[in-house]
């Protein structure tokens, strides 16, 4: 029987986890054991630090629920979410790049017609997002579903409002036969990640900016195409260079053009000034 020592504990743990029934699980766990042990040795981890980490992770789980996913937020702020996005979305250069999901997506948003106002009276500057959804060959994709969600002018998502029981600043739009779409909403603002939980507490103990730049989320999950999770960011907005979740990419930055009251992209007439941003999404066909 091999008794545990500082020198052999890593090899013993790796040997045990190599018995996992799935080869992939064996690879994941033995590699994880090796790197965690290397980390503990490199920083000379103390028992108090180890217990503090366990207590922090426990609080991350305790604050998470069906509307708030603090573990996703934790992954986001250390750059792990974006690294996994990059590893798993190596699209053609013509395709729209992917970015992070974020912790506030809600399933089953309501279907919305062309130009529907998903802000539904919520205060803010009216914003129309227009364009097409195409494949990498330039062909329009009719009937494509754009799952859209965003924060309000105070930087708050519906998922952060337990008193809200209906869709707020989220909807599912569908492209027309020529691949065009039109989303009506309000201009997003930059906002801080939730600072009232264990992730925010950790961020506050550093010089890291807790802000995200103004953006709108989009998700596509079309048959025959790779799933796309992405954002559109407003050109010139604050925090583009310091996004706390590392989600900004140059091709996702769009210009919002100011328009006076008058005809809007959905064919109606606006009685107040509004913004228009154009973006053509390109989906990557599956092999």
C-alpha positions, 0 to 999 in steps of 0.5 A: 500500500502506498502511503500519501506523501507530498511527493506522491499525492498527485500521481496517486490522485491521477491514477485513481481518476484515470479509472473513470468509465468515460475516456473523456471524463478520465482526461478531464479529471486527471488533467484537472487534478494535475493543474490544481495540484501544480497551482497549490504548490506554485502559490504555496497554498495555505489551509486558511486560503483553501478554506476561504476559496471553498467558502467563496464557491459555496456562496457563489452556489447559494446566490445562484438561482433560476434567474441569476447564475453567479458561476457564469459570472465568475467564469466571465470575469476570469476570462474563462468564458471567452476562452471556451467561446474562442476554442469552440467557435472557430468560424470562417472569417466571414461569419459573425464572431461569437462572444459570451452568453452572460448570466442573464439569458432567459429561455422562452422569450415571446415571438415578435413581429418585424419592428416590434418594440420590445422595450414596450414603454420602458424609458430610453432613447428609441433604437432600431437595429436592422440588417440581414441574416445570411450564410457565409456565401451571402445567401439570405436565411429566411425565417431565422430566429433572433433571440434578443435581450438586453439591460434597461437604461439603469443597466438592469436585466429582467433576470435581476428583477424578481418581481417581474413575471413577464418578458421585459426587454427580450423577444424572439424576432424572425427574418423575412423571406429576404433575410431582413430583420428589424428590432425596436428597443431602447439604446443600451447603456454601460453597466456594472456587473452585479456587485452584491455577491461573491464575484462583486466582492472579489472584484472590489478587492482589485483595480479591475473595472466592474463595467460592461460597455453598452450592448445588445445580446443576440442568439441564433440556433438555426438548423444547419448552422452553428449556434451563434451567441454574440453581442452588438456594441455601440461605437464610441461607448465607454468601457469598450477597452476594459470590458470586465468579461472580455467580450468585445470584438471589433467586428461587433461594434456598430455605429448608431446614427441619430435620426430626427422624428419621422419615418422609421425603418419599420415603416412607421412614423416616430414623433421623437428622435431615434437611433438606427444601427445596421448589422448583417449577421452571418451564420456559419454552416455546419459541415 
